[in-house]
Amino acid sequence: MFISQILNFLLNILIIVGVLSVLVFIHELGHFLVAKLFKMYVIEFAIGMGPLIYTKKIGETYYSVRLLPLGGFVRILGESYDDSLETAMRASDVDFVDNGKSGEKGKHVIIEPKLDPENDKRSFVNKASWKRFLLMVAGVSMNMILAASIFHVILVRNDYSWTLVGDVDRPLPFGEISKVKESELVYSLPEDENFSSGARDADWPEIGVIMSVEGESVYFTSEFREHLKSYAGKSATFSVCDYNIESSIVGECNEYETYVNDDSHVGIFLYPNYFYNVSYNGAEKVFAGWVHIVNQLDFTFQSLPKYVSQLWDNGEYKSVMAGTVSSPVGMYFLIDGLKEFGFSPIFELVAQMSMFLAIINILPIPALDGGRIILLIPEMIFKKRLDPHIENLLIQYSFYFLLLLMILVV
């Protein structure tokens, strides 16, 4: 038992490392390919951060794997103005790894080029502003391409349909949405008999099916909640039937005069009995991956106010964040659950994370691609570079802010 738990733990960690490595590799590959296209001097292409595990020089570029699978980078001549910051972020100045010569340990295996970043024509700072702009957007573009490609494959396998988790408040930009009833409107009473419950006071069955409210039939949990809001602080007549969970048989039905409290509750546990399905048709199928990304983002922004409201109401920010993929702990438990259903859900997770990694990276924070783009825009308009020291300070302190934010989430 203990050995199986250890193996399960190691498998989860291996999957997480693999997922993060794929996302980082694709993102940095975008920067790398554009840098090479515009003949910039690429010093290093690394997956991971911290001390070197392995590095090999091909042409002028070192290709490296580093200890911590928490990121990666493409280091280009002239991209950083502050060597101390770059050292802190990438730990590339003092590395002890096998240098490939008789098993000896070597120091400074990544040899810095003897080039002047300010004067060399292949330096990042000496390339046209529009080339640097394309370099910055290349990473997020690659993440979006990966997400769209995976979504497209999954949609083809699912006959161009997708199940949405949560309520849809308005039509999505693409596709046809249908609300599918999955089961009867099943509820259960709280086990604690001292728990305030209008349903228990009215003598509802311990487990049952809700059929109607004040003679009006209800089919979905969302409809039932809307009815409760209409009768908040008042009594209403509920038609409720006995229900056998094991056999799914609906038994005898009765009507119960029940008080609905001011918070629109009758004191029951209600299980969601429906889901939304979105189907793509016609030309949408050709670009299914991309239109699905648009739908996913729209659906996320629909759900975000509710999510923030829940955080505001319960105040448990850290515990809620820890239960999502936004934290390493949340990602571990998510992977642990998803892998029981095979690799398809994990591929879907990779697509979701790649999409949101692109969104996060485009945020106007100087340490991220979006912030670097914002800093570049004035130069493109006014043909004058921002003071390198000011730019570096903005990048440095925003990087520390991101580190602090990561610590708080963990």
Secondary structure as UniProt FT lines:
FT   HELIX           2..37
FT   TURN            38..39
FT   STRAND          42..58
FT   TURN            59..60
FT   STRAND          61..76
FT   TURN            77..78
FT   HELIX           83..90
FT   STRAND          96..98
FT   TURN            102..103
FT   STRAND          105..107
FT   TURN            117..119
FT   TURN            121..122
FT   HELIX           124..126
FT   HELIX           129..157
FT   TURN            158..160
FT   STRAND          161..164
FT   STRAND          176..181
FT   STRAND          186..188
FT   TURN            193..194
FT   HELIX           198..201
FT   TURN            202..203
FT   STRAND          207..213
FT   TURN            214..215
FT   STRAND          216..217
FT   HELIX           221..230
FT   TURN            231..233
FT   STRAND          235..244
FT   TURN            245..248
FT   STRAND          249..259
FT   TURN            262..263
FT   STRAND          269..270
FT   STRAND          274..279
FT   HELIX           283..286
FT   HELIX           288..314
FT   HELIX           317..322
FT   TURN            325..326
FT   HELIX           328..338
FT   HELIX           339..341
FT   HELIX           344..361
FT   TURN            366..367
FT   HELIX           369..382
FT   HELIX           388..409
//
